[in-house]
């Protein structure tokens, strides 16, 4: 039954995210909002919607280990596995803007999360929590990030991320409502299934969140990046992964913690430092060796790092 809830919830989440993105994009296009703005906001939000649905549902159900583990695990998966697999399919050329601003901003988001999650060390607190105050700070960072994306959009002549479906207004609204319903219900099913599996196998919810839940909610990013690589546009994978990582920390965790404070639980500094290290490694590969290019060999190294991290999590159970 737990497996059915897990798979059914994931399918509802993916369908809901797709419907919400298509509906929102169609309405934005109807009001002549530029394609690049749609890509940087609505589409980026759509690929992070699964993480949002799962994290908020988990936080409300008191499973904060899954909520935080989902974001940390998804971001590690995005940086190491998605970028790595995409680079193996086709080497990725990184733009100067991404190398100098967006990847460092993603690393900064990981450092901010590490600081927020260390109340015992920094404030001599009773436990490590991401409080409402921390959540509001993350949302403030998110507002800055959105301002930055709009500044990029108004300062260039970039094209959109793909063909936007045209549809009547009533259909767009139906897609949005149906997408939100799918995200909410799917998030509840997915969390219930993941918690049930964790209990049945005696595995902590933090490990489930960092691996199974994180991989499942990162499927939209993985599908988008591999498709982009096959269409000879692999550089989109970097923007997709980095944009999703920023959304996950600043918006998903920010919104979840603002709704209800979350105990960090069994998410350790090892996991958070691994998150920072994955971003630094990606930045290092882009800056040195074959400059501003993630080669196939570097892609293999990124994938091997993710496999090693997962094996270490299993070994530490």
N, C-alpha and C positions, 0 to 999 in steps of 0.2 A: 504493500500500500504506500509506503514511504517513497519507493522508487517512482510509482505512478504520480504521486503528488509532485515530486521533484521534476520529472520530465514534463508533466502537464503544466506545471507552473512556469517552467522555462519557456515552453512553446507559447503560452499566453503572453509572457513578458516580451518575447521577441516580436510576436504579432502586434502587440500593443504599441511597442516602440516604433515599429514600422508604420502603423496607422497614424500615430501621433505626429511623426515626422512628415509623412506625406500630406496629411491634412493641414498642418501648420505651414508647411512650405507653400502649398497651393494658395492659402489665404494671404500669406506674405507677398507672393508673386502677384496676386490680384490687386494688391495695393501698391504695386510698383516698388517694393523693397528690393534693393540690388541682390543679385544672386550670391555674391561673396558674403554679404551680411547674413543671408539665409544659411549658407554653408557653415559660417563660423559660429552661429548661435543655435538655430533650430536643429540643423542636422547634427551638430556636435552634441547638443542636449539629447537628441534622439538616441545616439549610440551610447550615451551615459545613463539613459533612462532605466535600463535593467539594474544597474548598480544602485540608483536612487530608490527604485521600488523595493529592492531586497533590503537595503540598509535601513530605510525608514520603517518598513514592516518589522525588521528584526529588533530595532530600537524600541518600538512600541510594544513588542512582545517580551521585552526584557532580555533578548538574546544579543547583547551589545558585542559579544565576541564575534558573532557572525557579521554584524553591521560594520565593525572596524576592520575585521579580517578580510571582508569582501573588498573594501576599498584598497587596503594595503596590498593584498594578493593580486587584485586586478591590475594595479599600477605596475607591480613587478612583472606580471604576465605581459602587459602591454609593451613595456620597455625591452624586456629580454626575449620573450617568445615571439610576439607579433613582429617586432622590428627585425629580429633574427631570422625568422622564417621568410619574411618578405625579401630580405637581403640575399638569402640563399636562392630564391626564385629569380631576383634581378637586383644587382647592386643599386644602392640608394644614394643619390646625390642630395646633400643637404644644402638648403639656401643659407646665405650669410645671416639673414634675419633670424632663422630658426636656431642656428648655432650660437649666435651672440645674445639672443634675448629669450626665445621660448624654452629651449632646453635648460638654461640657467634658472628661469622662472619655475620650471617643473622641479628642479633640484631644491630651490628655495621653498616650494610648497611642502616638500618632504621634510626639510629641516624645521619648518614651522610646526608640522604635525608631531615631530619628535619632541619639540619643546612643550607643546600642549599636552602631550601624553606622559609627561614625567613630573607629576605633582609631588611624588614622594621624594625625589632627589632635589628638585628645585624649590619646593614650598614646604617640605617636611609634612606633607599631607598624609592622611590615613590610607588612601588608596589613589591610584592613578585614574583620573577621569577626564573626559572631554566635556567640560561644563557648558552651560548656555553661553557664558561669556566667551569661551573659546570658540563656540559655534558662530557667534556674532562676528568675532574677529575674522574667522575663515570666510564668512559671507562678505565682509568688507574687502578682503583680498579678491574675492570673486568679482565684486563690482569693479575693482581696478582692472582686472583681467578683461571683463566685458568692454570697458572703456578703451582698453588697448586694442582689442579686436576691431572695434568700430573705427578707431583711428587708422588702423591698417587698411580697412575697407575703403575709407574716404580718401586715403592717400595713394591708392593704386588703381590700376585698371584690370584687376584679376577677374577671371571668369569664375563661374560657379563651379560646384563640385560635381555637377552632372545634370542630366535632364530632369526638370521638375514637372511632375504630373499636373496637368491642368484638369480641374473638375469644378462643377457647380458649387456655389457657396454652401448649400444644404448638405452636400456630400462631404465637403471639407469639414464642416462642423460635426457630422456624424463620425467621420474618421477620428477626429480629436476626442470626442466623447467615448467612442468605442475603444480607442487606444488607451485612454486613461483608465477605463474600467478593466481592461486586460492587464495593465500594469499593476493595479491595486490587487485584483484577485490573484493574478499570477504570482505576485510578490508574497502574498500570504501562503499560497500552496507551496511555493518553493522553499520558504523558510521552515514551514512545518515538516516538509519532507527531509530537508537537510538536518534539522534538529533530531528527527526520528532516527535517521541513519547514524548520526553521531552517538545517540544513546544506545542503539542496538549493538554497535561495534566497540563501544567503550572509548571512542575517540573524542577528544575535546572539540567543542564548537569552534574554537579559534583555528584549529587545524583544518576543519571542514570549510570554514570561511576563507582561509588563506589559499586553499587548493581547489576543492570541488566547486564551491560557490563562485570563487573568483574566476575560474576558467569558464564556467557556464555563462556568467554575466558579461564576459569579454568576447563572447562569440560574435556580436555585431562588428566590433573593431577588427577581429581576425578575418571575418568574411570580407569586410570592406578593403582591408589592406592587401589580402591575397588577390582579390579581384582587380585592384588598382595595379598590382605588379604584373598580372597576366595581360592587362591592357596597356602595358609599357608606360605606366605612370607610377612607378614605385615610390617616388618622393612624397606622394600623398600619404603613405604609411606613417612617415614621421609626424606630419601634421595631425593625422588621425590619432596616433598614440599619445603624443604630447598634449594635444587639446583635451583628449579624454582624461588623462591623468590630472590635469588642472581642474577640470570639471569635478572629478571624483573627490579630490581633497577639499577644494574650496567650496563647492556647492553641495555635493552629496553629503559629506561629513558635516559641513557647516549647517545645512538644513536639518539633518538628523539630530545633531547635538542641540540645536536651538529648540526643536520640538520636545526633546527629552534628553537630559544629560546622560552620558554613556560611560560606564566603567570600562577601562581598557582591558581588564581581565587578564587573559593569558596571551595577549599580543605583546611580545617582548621587544626590548630594544634591539635585539638581533634582527627581528623582522623589519623594524623601522630603519635601522642602519643599512640593511640589505636594500631597502627601497631607495635610500640616498645613493648607495654605491652603484645601483643599476643605472641611475641617471648620470652619475659621474662617468661611468664606463662608456655609455653611449656618447656623451660629450667628448670624451678623450679620443674615442675612435674617429669621430668626425673631425676633430681638430688636428690630429697627428696621422702618421703613416700616409695613406693616400688621402690627402686633405679633402675635407668636406664630402667624403664618400664612405658609406658603410659597405665594405666589400663582402663577397661570399664567405671568405675565411672569417672575417669579423662577425658575420651573421651566425656562423657555426659556433664561434666562441660564446656569443650571447645566449644561444640555445643551450649550450653545455652548462653555462652558469645557472640557467633556470633549472635544468635537470639536477644539478648538484644541490641547489637550494632546496628543491622538493625532497630529495633523498635525505638531506639533513633534518628536515621537518619530520619525516617518517622515523628516522633514527632516534630523534629526541622524544618520541611519544612514550 
